[in-house]
Amino acid sequence: MHKKIPLLLLLSTSLIISADHHAMKGDQSKKETKKIEMEKRGMWKPEDCKKISQTSGAYLYFSGEAFKKRSAHEKDGNKALADEAFTEARALAELAANFAKNFEAYCKR
């Protein structure tokens, strides 16, 4: 039994020495480490996340504006234009929701 221990140590040492070099945490900056971790988890870059968030907000804003148009057309008694504006508001709100879901899935940490 005791004769096998030096043999195991010799074999394991040779395996460690021949292993490829892997960067240690100290070899990379914290920013690079965080970037690599984000990529492994499928996270998007912060600048892309900002664009997604801004786009979602823009669609939501325009949805609100379309809904205001709907209300104005409804007051004027123009049902066809009110329905058209409502359809536009709904479509824009759905786009905003889709962008928000993407942000939540790929940008939240």
MOPAC internal coordinates of N, CA, C and O (Angstrom, degrees):
PM7 1SCF
backbone

  N    0.0000 0     0.00 0     0.00 0    0    0    0
  C    1.4445 1     0.00 0     0.00 0    1    0    0
  C    1.5180 1   111.28 1     0.00 0    2    1    0
  O    1.2310 1   120.21 1   133.25 1    3    2    1
  N    1.3441 1   117.21 1   -46.75 1    3    2    1
  C    1.4537 1   120.99 1  -177.79 1    5    3    2
  C    1.5224 1   112.12 1   -68.68 1    6    5    3
  O    1.2310 1   119.79 1   157.84 1    7    6    5
  N    1.3063 1   118.00 1   -22.16 1    7    6    5
  C    1.4593 1   121.51 1   178.65 1    9    7    6
  C    1.5258 1   110.96 1   -75.62 1   10    9    7
  O    1.2310 1   120.34 1   155.86 1   11   10    9
  N    1.3112 1   116.96 1   -24.14 1   11   10    9
  C    1.4655 1   120.65 1  -178.74 1   13   11   10
  C    1.5217 1   112.53 1   -79.63 1   14   13   11
  O    1.2310 1   119.87 1   154.48 1   15   14   13
  N    1.3085 1   117.86 1   -25.52 1   15   14   13
  C    1.4786 1   121.35 1  -178.09 1   17   15   14
  C    1.5208 1   110.94 1   -62.56 1   18   17   15
  O    1.2310 1   118.35 1   129.57 1   19   18   17
  N    1.3327 1   120.74 1   -50.43 1   19   18   17
  C    1.4756 1   118.77 1   178.23 1   21   19   18
  C    1.5329 1   112.71 1   -60.85 1   22   21   19
  O    1.2310 1   120.88 1   144.35 1   23   22   21
  N    1.3246 1   115.93 1   -35.65 1   23   22   21
  C    1.4579 1   119.51 1   178.09 1   25   23   22
  C    1.5257 1   111.07 1   -63.72 1   26   25   23
  O    1.2310 1   120.17 1   135.81 1   27   26   25
  N    1.3475 1   117.28 1   -44.19 1   27   26   25
  C    1.4667 1   121.43 1   177.31 1   29   27   26
  C    1.5260 1   111.30 1   -63.21 1   30   29   27
  O    1.2310 1   119.80 1   139.01 1   31   30   29
  N    1.3206 1   117.99 1   -40.99 1   31   30   29
  C    1.4679 1   121.67 1   177.51 1   33   31   30
  C    1.5216 1   110.93 1   -62.61 1   34   33   31
  O    1.2310 1   120.58 1   136.39 1   35   34   33
  N    1.3129 1   116.50 1   -43.61 1   35   34   33
  C    1.4608 1   120.99 1   179.16 1   37   35   34
  C    1.5265 1   111.19 1   -61.86 1   38   37   35
  O    1.2310 1   120.32 1   134.82 1   39   38   37
  N    1.3309 1   117.00 1   -45.18 1   39   38   37
  C    1.4631 1   121.09 1  -179.74 1   41   39   38
  C    1.5271 1   111.54 1   -66.59 1   42   41   39
  O    1.2310 1   120.51 1   136.85 1   43   42   41
  N    1.3196 1   116.62 1   -43.15 1   43   42   41
  C    1.4690 1   118.33 1  -178.38 1   45   43   42
  C    1.5177 1   111.30 1   -69.12 1   46   45   43
  O    1.2310 1   119.51 1   145.57 1   47   46   45
  N    1.3274 1   118.55 1   -34.43 1   47   46   45
  C    1.4629 1   121.47 1   177.88 1   49   47   46
  C    1.5170 1   110.28 1   -65.01 1   50   49   47
  O    1.2310 1   120.48 1   138.22 1   51   50   49
  N    1.3119 1   116.69 1   -41.78 1   51   50   49
  C    1.4656 1   119.31 1  -179.89 1   53   51   50
  C    1.5279 1   111.23 1   -65.84 1   54   53   51
  O    1.2310 1   120.60 1   146.05 1   55   54   53
  N    1.3314 1   116.45 1   -33.95 1   55   54   53
  C    1.4639 1   119.40 1   177.52 1   57   55   54
  C    1.5288 1   111.33 1   -68.44 1   58   57   55
  O    1.2310 1   120.41 1   140.07 1   59   58   57
  N    1.3158 1   116.82 1   -39.93 1   59   58   57
  C    1.4624 1   120.45 1   179.35 1   61   59   58
  C    1.5203 1   110.63 1   -65.71 1   62   61   59
  O    1.2310 1   120.40 1   137.78 1   63   62   61
  N    1.3217 1   116.83 1   -42.22 1   63   62   61
  C    1.4646 1   120.94 1  -178.94 1   65   63   62
  C    1.5156 1   111.03 1   -65.71 1   66   65   63
  O    1.2310 1   119.51 1   142.38 1   67   66   65
  N    1.3145 1   118.55 1   -37.62 1   67   66   65
  C    1.4602 1   121.25 1  -177.42 1   69   67   66
  C    1.5250 1   113.84 1   -83.25 1   70   69   67
  O    1.2310 1   119.74 1   173.40 1   71   70   69
  N    1.3242 1   118.10 1    -6.60 1   71   70   69
  C    1.4610 1   121.04 1  -179.26 1   73   71   70
  C    1.5259 1   110.38 1   -67.49 1   74   73   71
  O    1.2310 1   120.98 1   -29.77 1   75   74   73
  N    1.3281 1   115.73 1   150.23 1   75   74   73
  C    1.4608 1   120.66 1   176.88 1   77   75   74
  C    1.5088 1   109.75 1   -64.58 1   78   77   75
  O    1.2310 1   121.54 1   -27.91 1   79   78   77
  N    1.3240 1   114.66 1   152.09 1   79   78   77
  C    1.4619 1   119.35 1   177.28 1   81   79   78
  C    1.5285 1   108.82 1   -76.13 1   82   81   79
  O    1.2310 1   120.22 1   -51.14 1   83   82   81
  N    1.3041 1   117.19 1   128.86 1   83   82   81
  C    1.4526 1   122.84 1   174.65 1   85   83   82
  C    1.5090 1   107.65 1  -114.77 1   86   85   83
  O    1.2310 1   120.61 1   -44.48 1   87   86   85
  N    1.3112 1   116.44 1   135.52 1   87   86   85
  C    1.4547 1   120.10 1  -177.98 1   89   87   86
  C    1.5185 1   110.25 1   -62.14 1   90   89   87
  O    1.2310 1   121.43 1   -44.97 1   91   90   89
  N    1.2828 1   114.86 1   135.03 1   91   90   89
  C    1.4485 1   120.34 1   176.04 1   93   91   90
  C    1.5180 1   108.73 1   -87.20 1   94   93   91
  O    1.2310 1   120.47 1   -16.74 1   95   94   93
  N    1.3130 1   116.71 1   163.26 1   95   94   93
  C    1.4581 1   120.09 1  -179.26 1   97   95   94
  C    1.5187 1   111.27 1   -59.00 1   98   97   95
  O    1.2310 1   119.95 1   147.83 1   99   98   97
  N    1.3140 1   117.70 1   -32.17 1   99   98   97
  C    1.4592 1   121.27 1  -179.89 1  101   99   98
  C    1.5216 1   112.43 1   -72.01 1  102  101   99
  O    1.2310 1   120.05 1   160.17 1  103  102  101
  N    1.3404 1   117.52 1   -19.83 1  103  102  101
  C    1.4553 1   121.63 1  -178.24 1  105  103  102
  C    1.5265 1   112.58 1   -77.53 1  106  105  103
  O    1.2310 1   119.72 1   162.61 1  107  106  105
  N    1.3118 1   118.14 1   -17.39 1  107  106  105
  C    1.4618 1   121.88 1  -177.16 1  109  107  106
  C    1.5076 1   109.46 1  -118.25 1  110  109  107
  O    1.2310 1   121.75 1   -28.10 1  111  110  109
  N    1.3171 1   114.25 1   151.90 1  111  110  109
  C    1.4521 1   117.83 1   175.42 1  113  111  110
  C    1.5241 1   109.18 1   -72.56 1  114  113  111
  O    1.2310 1   120.68 1   -18.85 1  115  114  113
  N    1.3090 1   116.31 1   161.15 1  115  114  113
  C    1.4666 1   120.10 1   179.94 1  117  115  114
  C    1.5203 1   110.80 1   -61.23 1  118  117  115
  O    1.2310 1   120.74 1   144.43 1  119  118  117
  N    1.3357 1   116.19 1   -35.57 1  119  118  117
  C    1.4638 1   120.48 1  -179.23 1  121  119  118
  C    1.5292 1   110.44 1   -64.71 1  122  121  119
  O    1.2310 1   120.08 1   136.37 1  123  122  121
  N    1.3134 1   117.45 1   -43.63 1  123  122  121
  C    1.4641 1   121.12 1   179.52 1  125  123  122
  C    1.5278 1   110.79 1   -65.88 1  126  125  123
  O    1.2310 1   120.85 1   139.82 1  127  126  125
  N    1.3226 1   115.97 1   -40.18 1  127  126  125
  C    1.4631 1   120.34 1   178.74 1  129  127  126
  C    1.5212 1   110.50 1   -62.87 1  130  129  127
  O    1.2310 1   120.42 1   135.70 1  131  130  129
  N    1.3264 1   116.80 1   -44.30 1  131  130  129
  C    1.4643 1   121.13 1   179.52 1  133  131  130
  C    1.5251 1   110.18 1   -63.59 1  134  133  131
  O    1.2310 1   120.49 1   139.91 1  135  134  133
  N    1.3334 1   116.66 1   -40.09 1  135  134  133
  C    1.4654 1   120.87 1   179.44 1  137  135  134
  C    1.5246 1   110.94 1   -62.18 1  138  137  135
  O    1.2310 1   120.64 1   137.02 1  139  138  137
  N    1.3183 1   116.37 1   -42.98 1  139  138  137
  C    1.4651 1   120.57 1   179.70 1  141  139  138
  C    1.5288 1   110.35 1   -65.71 1  142  141  139
  O    1.2310 1   120.50 1   137.99 1  143  142  141
  N    1.3330 1   116.65 1   -42.01 1  143  142  141
  C    1.4656 1   120.12 1   178.38 1  145  143  142
  C    1.5190 1   111.23 1   -62.65 1  146  145  143
  O    1.2310 1   120.61 1   140.23 1  147  146  145
  N    1.3471 1   116.44 1   -39.77 1  147  146  145
  C    1.4659 1   120.43 1   179.43 1  149  147  146
  C    1.5231 1   110.22 1   -64.56 1  150  149  147
  O    1.2310 1   120.32 1   138.39 1  151  150  149
  N    1.3366 1   117.00 1   -41.61 1  151  150  149
  C    1.4611 1   120.17 1  -179.63 1  153  151  150
  C    1.5261 1   110.94 1   -64.95 1  154  153  151
  O    1.2310 1   120.53 1   142.48 1  155  154  153
  N    1.3231 1   116.60 1   -37.52 1  155  154  153
  C    1.4601 1   120.01 1   178.77 1  157  155  154
  C    1.5185 1   111.31 1   -64.71 1  158  157  155
  O    1.2310 1   120.40 1   145.43 1  159  158  157
  N    1.3379 1   116.85 1   -34.57 1  159  158  157
  C    1.4638 1   121.00 1  -179.29 1  161  159  158
  C    1.5243 1   111.76 1   -87.43 1  162  161  159
  O    1.2310 1   119.44 1  -179.82 1  163  162  161
  N    1.3249 1   118.68 1     0.18 1  163  162  161
  C    1.4514 1   121.34 1  -179.57 1  165  163  162
  C    1.5149 1   113.05 1    80.83 1  166  165  163
  O    1.2310 1   120.27 1  -158.48 1  167  166  165
  N    1.3259 1   117.09 1    21.52 1  167  166  165
  C    1.4568 1   120.82 1  -178.93 1  169  167  166
  C    1.5317 1   109.51 1   -81.79 1  170  169  167
  O    1.2310 1   121.49 1   -28.64 1  171  170  169
  N    1.3201 1   114.76 1   151.36 1  171  170  169
  C    1.4599 1   120.43 1   178.87 1  173  171  170
  C    1.5155 1   110.52 1   -92.69 1  174  173  171
  O    1.2310 1   121.14 1   -16.43 1  175  174  173
  N    1.3195 1   115.43 1   163.57 1  175  174  173
  C    1.4647 1   121.63 1   178.69 1  177  175  174
  C    1.5334 1   109.03 1   -65.94 1  178  177  175
  O    1.2310 1   120.48 1   -31.67 1  179  178  177
  N    1.3281 1   116.68 1   148.33 1  179  178  177
  C    1.4744 1   120.02 1  -179.87 1  181  179  178
  C    1.5250 1   113.61 1   -56.95 1  182  181  179
  O    1.2310 1   120.13 1   142.95 1  183  182  181
  N    1.3266 1   117.36 1   -37.05 1  183  182  181
  C    1.4702 1   118.95 1  -179.73 1  185  183  182
  C    1.5348 1   111.25 1   -68.27 1  186  185  183
  O    1.2310 1   120.32 1   145.66 1  187  186  185
  N    1.3322 1   116.99 1   -34.34 1  187  186  185
  C    1.4604 1   120.53 1   176.03 1  189  187  186
  C    1.5289 1   110.73 1   -69.44 1  190  189  187
  O    1.2310 1   120.93 1   141.22 1  191  190  189
  N    1.3274 1   115.83 1   -38.78 1  191  190  189
  C    1.4660 1   120.28 1   178.64 1  193  191  190
  C    1.5303 1   110.49 1   -63.85 1  194  193  191
  O    1.2310 1   120.93 1   141.71 1  195  194  193
  N    1.3137 1   115.82 1   -38.29 1  195  194  193
  C    1.4652 1   119.67 1   178.94 1  197  195  194
  C    1.5306 1   110.25 1   -63.58 1  198  197  195
  O    1.2310 1   120.50 1   138.81 1  199  198  197
  N    1.3276 1   116.64 1   -41.19 1  199  198  197
  C    1.4663 1   120.79 1   178.75 1  201  199  198
  C    1.5288 1   110.95 1   -64.72 1  202  201  199
  O    1.2310 1   120.60 1   138.92 1  203  202  201
  N    1.3289 1   116.46 1   -41.08 1  203  202  201
  C    1.4671 1   120.75 1   178.55 1  205  203  202
  C    1.5233 1   110.02 1   -61.85 1  206  205  203
  O    1.2310 1   120.74 1   135.42 1  207  206  205
  N    1.3153 1   116.19 1   -44.58 1  207  206  205
  C    1.4627 1   121.08 1  -179.73 1  209  207  206
  C    1.5331 1   111.03 1   -63.91 1  210  209  207
  O    1.2310 1   120.52 1   135.54 1  211  210  209
  N    1.3202 1   116.60 1   -44.46 1  211  210  209
  C    1.4626 1   120.56 1   179.11 1  213  211  210
  C    1.5240 1   111.44 1   -64.27 1  214  213  211
  O    1.2310 1   120.43 1   140.91 1  215  214  213
  N    1.3088 1   116.78 1   -39.09 1  215  214  213
  C    1.4631 1   120.40 1   179.46 1  217  215  214
  C    1.5222 1   110.72 1   -65.86 1  218  217  215
  O    1.2310 1   120.56 1   137.78 1  219  218  217
  N    1.3224 1   116.54 1   -42.22 1  219  218  217
  C    1.4561 1   120.35 1   177.22 1  221  219  218
  C    1.5256 1   110.62 1   -59.98 1  222  221  219
  O    1.2310 1   120.71 1   135.84 1  223  222  221
  N    1.3190 1   116.26 1   -44.16 1  223  222  221
  C    1.4600 1   120.83 1   177.98 1  225  223  222
  C    1.5191 1   112.59 1   -63.10 1  226  225  223
  O    1.2310 1   120.41 1   140.40 1  227  226  225
  N    1.3260 1   116.82 1   -39.60 1  227  226  225
  C    1.4696 1   120.66 1   179.33 1  229  227  226
  C    1.5319 1   110.63 1   -64.72 1  230  229  227
  O    1.2310 1   120.59 1   134.98 1  231  230  229
  N    1.3376 1   116.47 1   -45.02 1  231  230  229
  C    1.4624 1   119.31 1   178.37 1  233  231  230
  C    1.5279 1   111.32 1   -62.31 1  234  233  231
  O    1.2310 1   120.58 1   141.63 1  235  234  233
  N    1.3050 1   116.50 1   -38.37 1  235  234  233
  C    1.4589 1   120.06 1   178.78 1  237  235  234
  C    1.5280 1   110.96 1   -66.17 1  238  237  235
  O    1.2310 1   120.55 1   139.71 1  239  238  237
  N    1.3329 1   116.55 1   -40.29 1  239  238  237
  C    1.4629 1   120.62 1   177.24 1  241  239  238
  C    1.5304 1   111.06 1   -61.59 1  242  241  239
  O    1.2310 1   120.57 1   131.98 1  243  242  241
  N    1.3372 1   116.52 1   -48.02 1  243  242  241
  C    1.4569 1   120.01 1  -178.90 1  245  243  242
  C    1.5281 1   111.87 1   -67.45 1  246  245  243
  O    1.2310 1   120.53 1   150.11 1  247  246  245
  N    1.3137 1   116.59 1   -29.89 1  247  246  245
  C    1.4611 1   120.13 1   173.59 1  249  247  246
  C    1.5244 1   110.28 1   -62.81 1  250  249  247
  O    1.2310 1   120.58 1   136.35 1  251  250  249
  N    1.3080 1   116.49 1   -43.65 1  251  250  249
  C    1.4632 1   120.74 1   177.40 1  253  251  250
  C    1.5162 1   112.34 1   -62.64 1  254  253  251
  O    1.2310 1   120.57 1   140.43 1  255  254  253
  N    1.3252 1   116.52 1   -39.57 1  255  254  253
  C    1.4658 1   120.94 1   178.08 1  257  255  254
  C    1.5341 1   110.81 1   -65.07 1  258  257  255
  O    1.2310 1   120.64 1   139.21 1  259  258  257
  N    1.3264 1   116.38 1   -40.79 1  259  258  257
  C    1.4660 1   120.06 1   177.89 1  261  259  258
  C    1.5270 1   110.56 1   -65.20 1  262  261  259
  O    1.2310 1   120.52 1   143.78 1  263  262  261
  N    1.3246 1   116.62 1   -36.22 1  263  262  261
  C    1.4557 1   119.79 1   178.16 1  265  263  262
  C    1.5321 1   111.19 1   -67.39 1  266  265  263
  O    1.2310 1   120.74 1   144.78 1  267  266  265
  N    1.3386 1   116.19 1   -35.22 1  267  266  265
  C    1.4710 1   119.99 1   175.31 1  269  267  266
  C    1.5300 1   110.13 1   -63.75 1  270  269  267
  O    1.2310 1   120.69 1   139.20 1  271  270  269
  N    1.3375 1   116.29 1   -40.80 1  271  270  269
  C    1.4706 1   120.25 1   176.88 1  273  271  270
  C    1.5205 1   110.20 1   -60.94 1  274  273  271
  O    1.2310 1   121.03 1   138.90 1  275  274  273
  N    1.3227 1   115.63 1   -41.10 1  275  274  273
  C    1.4576 1   120.54 1   178.82 1  277  275  274
  C    1.5267 1   110.00 1   -58.92 1  278  277  275
  O    1.2310 1   120.80 1   133.94 1  279  278  277
  N    1.3170 1   116.07 1   -46.06 1  279  278  277
  C    1.4657 1   119.89 1  -179.53 1  281  279  278
  C    1.5238 1   111.09 1   -62.18 1  282  281  279
  O    1.2310 1   120.57 1   139.34 1  283  282  281
  N    1.3301 1   116.52 1   -40.66 1  283  282  281
  C    1.4667 1   120.33 1   179.39 1  285  283  282
  C    1.5254 1   111.03 1   -65.01 1  286  285  283
  O    1.2310 1   120.38 1   136.02 1  287  286  285
  N    1.3258 1   116.89 1   -43.98 1  287  286  285
  C    1.4621 1   120.48 1   178.93 1  289  287  286
  C    1.5323 1   110.98 1   -65.25 1  290  289  287
  O    1.2310 1   120.75 1   144.33 1  291  290  289
  N    1.3220 1   116.17 1   -35.67 1  291  290  289
  C    1.4598 1   120.55 1   179.49 1  293  291  290
  C    1.5344 1   110.44 1   -66.42 1  294  293  291
  O    1.2310 1   120.75 1   140.60 1  295  294  293
  N    1.3373 1   116.16 1   -39.40 1  295  294  293
  C    1.4713 1   120.11 1   177.63 1  297  295  294
  C    1.5234 1   111.22 1   -65.52 1  298  297  295
  O    1.2310 1   121.41 1   144.77 1  299  298  297
  N    1.3442 1   114.90 1   -35.23 1  299  298  297
  C    1.4674 1   119.85 1   178.94 1  301  299  298
  C    1.5230 1   112.00 1   -75.63 1  302  301  299
  O    1.2310 1   120.28 1   168.53 1  303  302  301
  N    1.3182 1   117.07 1   -11.47 1  303  302  301
  C    1.4579 1   120.72 1   178.90 1  305  303  302
  C    1.5106 1   113.98 1    87.30 1  306  305  303
  O    1.2310 1   120.20 1  -168.14 1  307  306  305
  N    1.3270 1   117.22 1    11.86 1  307  306  305
  C    1.4642 1   121.58 1  -179.65 1  309  307  306
  C    1.5372 1   108.93 1   -94.66 1  310  309  307
  O    1.2310 1   121.38 1   -91.25 1  311  310  309
  N    1.3265 1   114.96 1    88.75 1  311  310  309
  C    1.4666 1   120.83 1  -174.79 1  313  311  310
  C    1.5271 1   112.39 1   -66.41 1  314  313  311
  O    1.2310 1   119.40 1   142.77 1  315  314  313
  N    1.3135 1   118.76 1   -37.23 1  315  314  313
  C    1.4693 1   121.69 1  -178.11 1  317  315  314
  C    1.5328 1   110.64 1   -63.55 1  318  317  315
  O    1.2310 1   120.55 1   133.13 1  319  318  317
  N    1.3423 1   116.54 1   -46.87 1  319  318  317
  C    1.4663 1   119.51 1   178.77 1  321  319  318
  C    1.5244 1   111.49 1   -68.45 1  322  321  319
  O    1.2310 1   120.41 1   146.24 1  323  322  321
  N    1.3354 1   116.82 1   -33.76 1  323  322  321
  C    1.4589 1   120.50 1   178.13 1  325  323  322
  C    1.5278 1   110.28 1   -65.25 1  326  325  323
  O    1.2310 1   120.15 1   138.02 1  327  326  325
  N    1.3303 1   117.31 1   -41.98 1  327  326  325
  C    1.4620 1   120.96 1   177.94 1  329  327  326
  C    1.5243 1   111.42 1   -65.35 1  330  329  327
  O    1.2310 1   120.87 1   140.50 1  331  330  329
  N    1.3260 1   115.94 1   -39.50 1  331  330  329
  C    1.4667 1   120.49 1   179.01 1  333  331  330
  C    1.5366 1   110.33 1   -64.72 1  334  333  331
  O    1.2310 1   120.51 1   136.64 1  335  334  333
  N    1.3182 1   116.64 1   -43.36 1  335  334  333
  C    1.4670 1   120.56 1   178.77 1  337  335  334
  C    1.5330 1   110.99 1   -65.68 1  338  337  335
  O    1.2310 1   120.76 1   143.35 1  339  338  337
  N    1.3355 1   116.15 1   -36.65 1  339  338  337
  C    1.4652 1   119.86 1   177.70 1  341  339  338
  C    1.5256 1   110.64 1   -64.36 1  342  341  339
  O    1.2310 1   120.16 1   137.71 1  343  342  341
  N    1.3271 1   117.30 1   -42.29 1  343  342  341
  C    1.4637 1   121.69 1   178.07 1  345  343  342
  C    1.5337 1   110.22 1   -61.29 1  346  345  343
  O    1.2310 1   120.96 1   138.25 1  347  346  345
  N    1.3400 1   115.77 1   -41.75 1  347  346  345
  C    1.4642 1   120.58 1   177.87 1  349  347  346
  C    1.5359 1   110.33 1   -63.18 1  350  349  347
  O    1.2310 1   120.58 1   134.92 1  351  350  349
  N    1.3323 1   116.49 1   -45.08 1  351  350  349
  C    1.4691 1   120.27 1  -179.32 1  353  351  350
  C    1.5267 1   110.82 1   -62.39 1  354  353  351
  O    1.2310 1   120.96 1   139.02 1  355  354  353
  N    1.3102 1   115.77 1   -40.98 1  355  354  353
  C    1.4643 1   120.15 1  -179.29 1  357  355  354
  C    1.5279 1   111.15 1   -65.72 1  358  357  355
  O    1.2310 1   120.56 1   136.39 1  359  358  357
  N    1.3299 1   116.54 1   -43.61 1  359  358  357
  C    1.4684 1   120.44 1   179.72 1  361  359  358
  C    1.5334 1   110.83 1   -63.14 1  362  361  359
  O    1.2310 1   120.48 1   137.47 1  363  362  361
  N    1.3119 1   116.69 1   -42.53 1  363  362  361
  C    1.4624 1   119.82 1   179.42 1  365  363  362
  C    1.5278 1   111.56 1   -67.35 1  366  365  363
  O    1.2310 1   120.11 1   143.38 1  367  366  365
  N    1.3183 1   117.39 1   -36.62 1  367  366  365
  C    1.4665 1   120.90 1   177.36 1  369  367  366
  C    1.5283 1   110.70 1   -65.56 1  370  369  367
  O    1.2310 1   120.21 1   142.11 1  371  370  369
  N    1.3254 1   117.20 1   -37.89 1  371  370  369
  C    1.4593 1   120.47 1   177.55 1  373  371  370
  C    1.5269 1   111.00 1   -65.91 1  374  373  371
  O    1.2310 1   120.59 1   140.15 1  375  374  373
  N    1.3388 1   116.48 1   -39.85 1  375  374  373
  C    1.4669 1   119.80 1   176.36 1  377  375  374
  C    1.5264 1   110.43 1   -62.31 1  378  377  375
  O    1.2310 1   120.51 1   136.84 1  379  378  377
  N    1.3274 1   116.63 1   -43.16 1  379  378  377
  C    1.4665 1   120.48 1   178.61 1  381  379  378
  C    1.5266 1   110.29 1   -60.76 1  382  381  379
  O    1.2310 1   120.49 1   137.95 1  383  382  381
  N    1.3131 1   116.67 1   -42.05 1  383  382  381
  C    1.4717 1   120.57 1   179.23 1  385  383  382
  C    1.5238 1   111.45 1   -64.92 1  386  385  383
  O    1.2310 1   120.20 1   140.03 1  387  386  385
  N    1.3165 1   117.23 1   -39.97 1  387  386  385
  C    1.4626 1   120.57 1   178.55 1  389  387  386
  C    1.5253 1   111.63 1   -63.47 1  390  389  387
  O    1.2310 1   120.72 1   137.08 1  391  390  389
  N    1.3384 1   116.22 1   -42.92 1  391  390  389
  C    1.4554 1   119.49 1   177.95 1  393  391  390
  C    1.5265 1   110.26 1   -65.34 1  394  393  391
  O    1.2310 1   120.29 1   141.16 1  395  394  393
  N    1.3187 1   117.05 1   -38.84 1  395  394  393
  C    1.4649 1   120.65 1   178.54 1  397  395  394
  C    1.5313 1   111.03 1   -64.06 1  398  397  395
  O    1.2310 1   120.12 1   141.85 1  399  398  397
  N    1.3276 1   117.38 1   -38.15 1  399  398  397
  C    1.4697 1   120.63 1   177.64 1  401  399  398
  C    1.5224 1   110.95 1   -66.18 1  402  401  399
  O    1.2310 1   120.65 1   139.98 1  403  402  401
  N    1.3393 1   116.36 1   -40.02 1  403  402  401
  C    1.4606 1   119.58 1   176.41 1  405  403  402
  C    1.5209 1   110.69 1   -62.83 1  406  405  403
  O    1.2310 1   120.66 1   138.36 1  407  406  405
  N    1.3357 1   116.35 1   -41.64 1  407  406  405
  C    1.4622 1   119.70 1   178.43 1  409  407  406
  C    1.5173 1   109.92 1   -60.45 1  410  409  407
  O    1.2310 1   120.77 1   135.15 1  411  410  409
  N    1.3247 1   116.13 1   -44.85 1  411  410  409
  C    1.4634 1   120.09 1  -178.49 1  413  411  410
  C    1.5279 1   110.87 1   -64.27 1  414  413  411
  O    1.2310 1   120.52 1   140.88 1  415  414  413
  N    1.3201 1   116.62 1   -39.12 1  415  414  413
  C    1.4678 1   120.29 1  -176.55 1  417  415  414
  C    1.5249 1   113.15 1   -74.11 1  418  417  415
  O    1.2310 1   120.13 1   141.37 1  419  418  417
  N    1.3280 1   117.36 1   -38.63 1  419  418  417
  C    1.4566 1   119.63 1  -170.84 1  421  419  418
  C    1.5225 1   114.93 1  -112.73 1  422  421  419
  O    1.2310 1   120.04 1   173.33 1  423  422  421
  N    1.3311 1   117.52 1    -6.67 1  423  422  421
  C    1.4632 1   118.74 1  -174.74 1  425  423  422
  C    1.5214 1   114.06 1  -120.44 1  426  425  423
  O    1.2310 1   120.04 1   154.60 1  427  426  425
  N    1.3184 1   117.52 1   -25.40 1  427  426  425
  C    1.4739 1   118.63 1  -178.96 1  429  427  426
  C    1.5013 1   109.37 1   -69.93 1  430  429  427
  O    1.2310 1   121.44 1   -41.58 1  431  430  429
  N    1.2989 1   114.84 1   138.42 1  431  430  429
  C    1.4613 1   120.15 1  -177.80 1  433  431  430
  C    1.4810 1   111.11 1  -102.46 1  434  433  431
  O    1.2310 1   120.10 1   180.00 1  435  434  433

